[in-house]
Amino acid sequence: MLKKWLNSNVKQFLVITFMSVILTLILFSTHIYEYIVNGTVFSGSGDGFRQMMPFQMYLYEHLSSFSSLYDASFGLGGDYMKGLSYYYSLSPLMWLNFLFIKIGETVGIFNPTTIHFWPTNQLIMAMVRAIITFVVTFYLFKILHFKRSTNMIATILYGMSTVVIYFNFTWSFYGNLLYLLPLSILGLERYFQQRKIGIFIVAIALTLFSNFYFSYYQAIIIGCYYLYRLIFTYKYDIVSRTQN
């Protein structure tokens, strides 16, 4: 029974991930075309080029060389991990990205020492975050018991929104919030309906660790959602108001 359940869930996850990749390629098709044909990556009028990518390059150079966390060239001198914690320095996804880049640099595939590499990385990571957003959003609507067709439509509307494009290219660190918030709500619903709190704890921990900006936003939204769920119970809930 357990093996059958695992096979079913793994198969569904792989199908959803594959569909998310297809939708992401469609969503970013114009940007991929511009990159391949003209060598340009859209950033917009925000801080995509002026701050975000130079910060990524700066962090990668220091973290990959295991430099001291104090850098005299950082402003008037300071702890760059703390100073850039509201951008990328504590993001687990960015750490994985840096690890992948380091491996590529070691084997001679990538050259992250020039700023020209980072727009390419910006495009790739925007697509990775979009894929994660599609997958998480699908499972959120699934636990809310949307019909399959409604679930797909809602997932596409959220995952292919202009917000996903805009924030993944301009203020790209906000792209993490687009999947961390649905993941937190998914974890909360899983607790109400299945009495399982693990996903919620992981989602909140990732949010707190990744960016303190996100914590403020999510505290307000999750708090309001929690109060709403206390007042209006769902027929699938197994956790009572008293237990909450």
C-alpha positions in Angstrom: 0.0 0.0 0.0 2.8 2.4 1.0 4.8 1.6 -2.2 1.7 2.1 -4.3 1.0 5.5 -2.6 4.6 6.6 -3.1 4.6 5.6 -6.8 1.4 7.5 -7.4 2.7 10.6 -5.6 6.1 10.5 -7.3 4.5 10.0 -10.7 2.2 13.0 -10.1 5.1 15.2 -8.9 7.1 14.3 -12.0 4.2 15.1 -14.3 3.5 18.4 -12.6 7.2 19.3 -12.7 7.3 18.5 -16.5 4.2 20.6 -17.2 5.7 23.4 -15.1 8.9 23.3 -17.2 6.8 23.5 -20.4 4.7 26.4 -19.0 7.8 28.2 -17.9 9.4 27.9 -21.4 6.3 29.3 -22.9 6.2 32.2 -20.3 9.9 33.1 -21.0 9.9 32.3 -24.7 10.2 35.9 -25.8 13.1 36.5 -23.4 14.8 33.3 -24.4 14.5 34.3 -28.0 16.0 37.8 -27.3 18.8 36.2 -25.4 19.7 33.6 -28.1 19.2 36.0 -31.1 20.4 39.3 -29.7 22.3 38.3 -26.5 20.1 40.6 -24.4 18.3 39.8 -21.1 15.3 41.9 -20.0 15.8 43.6 -16.7 13.4 46.6 -16.7 13.6 50.0 -15.1 14.1 48.6 -11.6 17.4 47.6 -10.0 18.0 44.5 -12.0 21.3 45.6 -13.5 22.2 48.4 -11.1 22.1 46.4 -7.9 20.8 42.8 -8.1 23.3 41.2 -10.4 26.4 43.1 -9.1 25.4 42.0 -5.6 25.1 38.4 -6.8 28.6 38.7 -8.4 30.0 40.3 -5.3 28.5 37.6 -3.0 29.7 34.8 -5.2 33.3 36.0 -5.4 33.5 36.3 -1.6 31.6 33.2 -0.6 33.2 30.9 -3.2 36.7 32.0 -2.0 35.7 31.6 1.7 36.7 35.2 2.4 36.2 36.8 5.7 32.6 38.0 6.3 34.1 41.5 7.0 35.1 43.4 3.9 36.7 46.8 4.1 35.5 47.6 0.6 31.8 47.1 1.5 30.6 50.6 1.9 32.8 52.1 4.7 33.6 48.5 5.8 31.3 46.0 7.3 29.7 42.5 7.4 28.5 41.9 3.9 26.5 38.8 4.9 24.5 40.8 7.3 24.4 43.9 5.1 23.0 42.0 2.1 20.8 39.6 4.1 17.7 41.5 2.7 18.8 40.5 -0.8 20.6 37.2 -1.4 23.2 36.4 1.2 21.0 34.0 3.3 18.9 32.6 0.5 19.2 28.7 0.3 18.2 28.8 -3.3 21.0 31.3 -4.1 23.5 29.1 -2.2 22.5 26.2 -4.4 22.9 28.4 -7.4 26.3 29.5 -6.3 27.3 25.8 -5.7 26.2 25.0 -9.3 28.1 27.9 -10.7 31.2 26.9 -8.7 31.1 23.4 -10.1 30.7 24.8 -13.6 33.6 27.2 -13.1 35.8 24.4 -11.8 35.2 22.3 -14.8 35.6 25.3 -17.1 32.0 25.7 -18.3 31.2 29.1 -16.7 33.2 32.3 -16.2 31.4 34.2 -13.4 34.3 36.6 -12.9 32.8 39.1 -15.4 29.5 40.9 -15.0 28.4 39.5 -18.5 27.8 36.1 -17.0 25.3 37.3 -14.5 22.5 38.4 -16.8 22.5 34.8 -18.2 22.3 33.5 -14.6 19.5 35.9 -14.0 17.4 34.4 -16.8 18.1 30.8 -15.7 17.2 31.5 -12.1 14.1 33.4 -13.0 13.0 30.2 -14.9 13.9 28.0 -11.9 11.9 30.1 -9.5 8.9 30.1 -12.0 9.0 26.3 -12.1 9.0 26.1 -8.3 6.1 28.6 -8.2 4.0 26.5 -10.6 4.6 23.2 -8.6 3.9 24.7 -5.2 0.8 26.6 -6.5 -0.6 23.4 -8.0 -0.3 21.5 -4.7 -1.8 24.5 -2.8 -4.9 24.5 -5.0 -5.0 20.7 -4.8 -5.2 20.7 -1.0 -8.0 23.3 -1.3 -9.8 20.6 -3.3 -10.2 22.6 -6.5 -11.4 20.5 -9.4 -8.6 19.4 -11.7 -9.5 21.8 -14.5 -10.0 24.7 -12.0 -6.7 23.8 -10.4 -4.8 24.0 -13.7 -6.4 27.3 -14.7 -5.7 28.9 -11.3 -2.1 27.6 -11.3 -1.5 29.0 -14.8 -3.1 32.4 -13.9 -0.9 32.7 -10.9 2.3 31.2 -12.3 2.1 33.0 -15.7 1.2 36.4 -14.2 3.2 39.5 -15.1 4.2 39.7 -11.4 6.3 36.5 -11.9 8.1 38.0 -14.8 8.5 41.5 -13.3 9.9 40.5 -9.9 12.1 37.7 -11.2 13.9 40.1 -13.5 13.9 43.4 -11.6 13.8 42.9 -7.8 14.6 39.2 -8.4 14.9 38.3 -4.7 11.2 38.9 -4.4 10.7 36.0 -6.8 11.3 33.8 -3.8 8.2 35.2 -2.1 6.0 34.1 -5.0 6.5 30.4 -4.0 7.3 30.8 -0.3 3.9 32.4 0.5 1.9 29.6 -1.3 4.1 27.0 0.4 3.3 28.6 3.8 -0.5 28.5 3.1 -0.1 25.0 1.8 1.6 24.0 5.1 -1.2 25.7 7.1 -3.9 23.9 5.2 -2.1 20.6 5.6 -2.2 21.2 9.3 -5.9 22.0 9.4 -6.8 19.0 7.2 -4.2 16.4 8.0 -2.8 17.5 11.4 0.7 17.6 9.8 2.7 20.7 10.5 6.1 19.8 8.9 5.6 21.7 5.6 4.5 24.8 7.4 7.5 24.8 9.7 9.9 24.3 6.8 8.1 27.1 4.8 8.3 29.6 7.7 11.9 28.7 8.4 12.9 29.2 4.8 11.1 32.6 4.8 12.7 33.8 8.0 16.1 32.6 6.9 15.9 33.9 3.3 14.9 37.4 3.9 13.5 39.4 6.8 11.4 41.5 4.3 9.4 38.4 3.5 8.8 37.7 7.2 6.9 41.0 7.6 4.7 40.4 4.6 4.0 36.8 5.4 3.3 37.5 9.1 0.5 39.8 8.0 -0.9 37.6 5.3 -0.6 34.3 7.1 -1.9 35.8 10.3 -5.0 37.1 8.5 -5.5 33.8 6.8 -5.1 31.9 10.0 -7.8 34.1 11.7 -10.0 33.5 8.6 -9.7 29.8 8.9 -10.4 29.9 12.6 -13.7 31.7 12.0 -14.7 29.8 8.8 -13.9 26.1 9.2 -13.7 23.8 6.2 -15.6 20.5 5.8 -12.2 18.7 5.4 -10.7 20.1 8.7 -9.9 17.6 11.4 -8.3 20.1 13.8 -10.9 21.8 15.9 -10.9 25.5 16.9 -10.0 24.5 20.5 -7.0 22.5 19.2 -5.9 25.5 17.1 
